Amino acid sequence: MALDFSKYTPKRESSCESCEFYVYDEYTEEYSCSLSLDEDEMGDFLGGNTSGCKYYRYYDEYKSVNKQI
């Protein structure tokens, strides 16, 4: 029997809140995408249509901690 680990891996179609590039700007007190997006991609981002973002990278805060150990 093969083990299925797919349910433990982050999905590509996740929301921006779990993306590495979704950062908080203390000056404007807002979250935004830190990538330089073109006009169509920015329109999708502002419209909330981020399910197919090709730049999405799951942010794992423990990955950076493991490098420090």
N, CA, C and O of each residue as an XYZ file, in Angstrom:
276
protein
N       0.844     -1.187      0.000
C       0.000      0.000      0.000
C       0.892      1.254      0.000
O       1.761      1.404      0.859
N       0.670      2.131     -0.952
C       1.456      3.361     -1.064
C       0.871      4.430     -0.146
O      -0.346      4.567     -0.020
N       1.754      5.175      0.483
C       1.316      6.256      1.356
C       1.049      7.509      0.534
O       1.795      7.823     -0.393
N      -0.013      8.218      0.877
C      -0.382      9.437      0.168
C      -0.080     10.642      1.058
O      -0.799     10.908      2.022
N       0.982     11.362      0.729
C       1.369     12.530      1.508
C       0.836     13.820      0.916
O       1.183     14.896      1.403
N       0.013     13.757     -0.107
C      -0.465     14.968     -0.775
C      -1.297     15.852      0.141
O      -1.334     17.068     -0.048
N      -1.963     15.268      1.126
C      -2.782     16.096      2.006
C      -1.933     16.903      2.991
O      -2.448     17.813      3.641
N      -0.639     16.583      3.111
C       0.234     17.296      4.024
C       1.050     18.386      3.346
O       1.692     19.183      4.030
N       1.040     18.437      2.054
C       1.801     19.460      1.339
C       0.908     20.649      1.047
O      -0.283     20.477      0.788
N       1.463     21.853      1.085
C       0.643     23.030      0.789
C       0.179     23.027     -0.659
O       0.915     22.620     -1.558
N      -1.022     23.476     -0.869
C      -1.596     23.485     -2.208
C      -1.192     24.764     -2.939
O      -1.051     25.824     -2.329
N      -1.009     24.649     -4.246
C      -0.631     25.792     -5.068
C      -1.753     26.819     -5.130
O      -1.493     28.010     -5.299
N      -2.972     26.379     -4.999
C      -4.109     27.283     -5.134
C      -4.541     27.851     -3.786
O      -5.738     27.958     -3.517
N      -3.597     28.209     -2.952
C      -3.905     28.768     -1.649
C      -4.080     30.278     -1.745
O      -3.783     30.892     -2.769
N      -4.560     30.849     -0.674
C      -4.782     32.284     -0.662
C      -3.481     33.039     -0.401
O      -2.474     32.446     -0.013
N      -3.515     34.318     -0.614
C      -2.331     35.148     -0.453
C      -1.822     35.164      0.988
O      -0.629     35.367      1.212
N      -2.699     34.956      1.963
C      -2.294     35.030      3.365
C      -1.196     34.035      3.717
O      -0.455     34.256      4.675
N      -1.076     32.953      2.971
C      -0.043     31.960      3.269
C       1.137     32.059      2.293
O       1.994     31.175      2.267
N       1.183     33.121      1.501
C       2.247     33.285      0.502
C       3.451     34.006      1.096
O       3.309     34.886      1.946
N       4.615     33.626      0.643
C       5.867     34.225      1.095
C       5.968     35.696      0.702
O       6.626     36.474      1.393
N       5.337     36.080     -0.378
C       5.457     37.444     -0.906
C       4.364     38.393     -0.404
O       4.343     39.562     -0.791
N       3.465     37.912      0.442
C       2.382     38.732      0.982
C       2.889     39.338      2.287
O       2.946     38.654      3.308
N       3.256     40.612      2.258
C       3.928     41.241      3.392
C       3.121     42.416      3.942
O       2.290     43.007      3.252
N       3.391     42.728      5.191
C       2.720     43.844      5.872
C       3.597     45.084      5.786
O       4.779     45.042      6.126
N       3.013     46.184      5.329
C       3.712     47.454      5.247
C       3.287     48.303      6.448
O       2.126     48.696      6.557
N       4.232     48.579      7.342
C       3.908     49.328      8.556
C       3.550     50.784      8.260
O       2.806     51.403      9.021
N       4.068     51.334      7.169
C       3.786     52.722      6.826
C       2.325     52.902      6.411
O       1.651     53.817      6.884
N       1.838     52.031      5.529
C       0.445     52.126      5.074
C      -0.504     51.289      5.921
O      -1.723     51.403      5.786
N       0.054     50.441      6.802
C      -0.712     49.544      7.661
C      -1.622     48.628      6.851
O      -2.782     48.410      7.202
N      -1.070     48.094      5.755
C      -1.809     47.180      4.882
C      -0.910     46.041      4.444
O       0.314     46.165      4.432
N      -1.535     44.934      4.087
C      -0.820     43.827      3.471
C      -0.852     44.002      1.963
O      -1.838     44.484      1.406
N       0.233     43.607      1.302
C       0.274     43.692     -0.150
C       1.254     42.668     -0.697
O       2.042     42.080      0.043
N       1.188     42.469     -1.993
C       2.099     41.557     -2.670
C       3.390     42.319     -2.958
O       3.358     43.399     -3.547
N       4.521     41.757     -2.544
C       5.793     42.459     -2.704
C       6.447     42.231     -4.064
O       7.518     42.777     -4.329
N       5.823     41.437     -4.923
C       6.381     41.198     -6.253
C       5.996     42.319     -7.209
O       4.998     43.009     -7.003
N       6.777     42.489     -8.228
C       6.466     43.455     -9.266
C       5.579     42.763    -10.301
O       6.072     42.058    -11.181
N       4.282     42.968    -10.188
C       3.313     42.300    -11.058
C       2.996     43.165    -12.264
O       3.050     44.393    -12.193
N       2.662     42.507    -13.386
C       2.236     43.282    -14.549
C       0.776     43.692    -14.365
O       0.159     43.358    -13.354
N       0.231     44.403    -15.323
C      -1.112     44.978    -15.193
C      -2.194     43.912    -15.001
O      -3.074     44.070    -14.154
N      -2.134     42.844    -15.770
C      -3.138     41.785    -15.655
C      -3.034     41.056    -14.325
O      -4.049     40.768    -13.690
N      -1.804     40.754    -13.898
C      -1.609     40.061    -12.628
C      -2.039     40.927    -11.452
O      -2.612     40.420    -10.488
N      -1.771     42.224    -11.522
C      -2.197     43.130    -10.456
C      -3.711     43.240    -10.413
O      -4.295     43.335     -9.333
N      -4.353     43.227    -11.573
C      -5.817     43.247    -11.613
C      -6.400     42.007    -10.962
O      -7.388     42.095    -10.234
N      -5.798     40.850    -11.217
C      -6.247     39.617    -10.569
C      -6.034     39.684     -9.063
O      -6.897     39.259     -8.295
N      -4.899     40.212     -8.639
C      -4.594     40.324     -7.216
C      -5.603     41.233     -6.518
O      -6.141     40.878     -5.469
N      -5.858     42.399     -7.098
C      -6.793     43.339     -6.489
C      -8.229     42.830     -6.531
O      -9.038     43.167     -5.667
N      -8.544     42.016     -7.538
C      -9.881     41.450     -7.643
C     -10.082     40.194     -6.801
O     -11.186     39.655     -6.724
N      -9.007     39.737     -6.176
C      -9.125     38.557     -5.319
C      -9.032     37.242     -6.072
O      -9.250     36.183     -5.483
N      -8.715     37.283     -7.347
C      -8.598     36.069     -8.151
C      -7.142     35.595     -8.136
O      -6.415     35.778     -9.113
N      -6.724     34.989     -7.028
C      -5.333     34.584     -6.867
C      -5.161     33.073     -6.876
O      -4.096     32.570     -6.519
N      -6.179     32.355     -7.274
C      -6.105     30.888     -7.203
C      -5.081     30.300     -8.161
O      -4.583     29.202     -7.913
N      -4.752     30.987     -9.239
C      -3.796     30.451    -10.203
C      -2.507     31.238    -10.259
O      -1.850     31.255    -11.300
N      -2.125     31.888     -9.181
C      -0.919     32.723     -9.176
C       0.313     31.862     -9.407
O       0.566     30.912     -8.666
N       1.076     32.201    -10.438
C       2.255     31.401    -10.765
C       3.438     31.718     -9.865
O       4.440     31.005     -9.899
N       3.345     32.774     -9.060
C       4.427     33.156     -8.160
C       4.209     32.673     -6.726
O       5.062     32.878     -5.863
N       3.083     32.040     -6.479
C       2.750     31.618     -5.114
C       3.814     30.684     -4.551
O       4.185     29.693     -5.180
N       4.298     31.015     -3.358
C       5.225     30.162     -2.620
C       4.752     30.110     -1.182
O       4.590     31.142     -0.532
N       4.534     28.921     -0.698
C       4.064     28.749      0.667
C       5.110     29.264      1.649
O       6.282     28.896      1.567
N       4.683     30.118      2.577
C       5.590     30.674      3.575
C       5.649     29.738      4.763
O       4.646     29.514      5.440
N       6.826     29.194      5.013
C       7.039     28.291      6.126
C       8.050     28.937      7.060
O       9.253     28.902      6.803
N       7.556     29.529      8.151
C       8.453     30.238      9.055
C       9.448     29.305      9.735
O      10.508     29.755     10.169
N       9.136     28.038      9.837
C      10.048     27.093     10.472
C      11.218     26.720      9.568
O      12.245     26.243     10.052
N      11.077     26.930      8.267
C      12.169     26.618      7.340
C      13.376     27.515      7.642
O      14.511     27.040      7.635
N      13.144     28.791      7.903
C      14.249     29.692      8.201
C      14.829     29.417      9.591
O      16.027     29.611      9.801
N      14.015     28.976     10.530
C      14.498     28.646     11.857
C      15.399     27.430     11.813
O      16.409     27.384     12.515
N      15.050     26.439     10.996
C      15.867     25.235     10.878
C      17.246     25.550     10.307
O      18.214     24.864     10.637
N      17.357     26.564      9.466
C      18.657     26.938      8.904
C      19.562     27.569      9.965
O      20.786     27.509      9.854
N      18.963     28.169     10.985
C      19.741     28.828     12.027
C      20.313     27.846     13.031
O      21.271     28.162     13.736
N      19.739     26.669     13.101
C      20.174     25.675     14.094
C      21.418     24.966     13.630
O      21.931     24.095     14.333
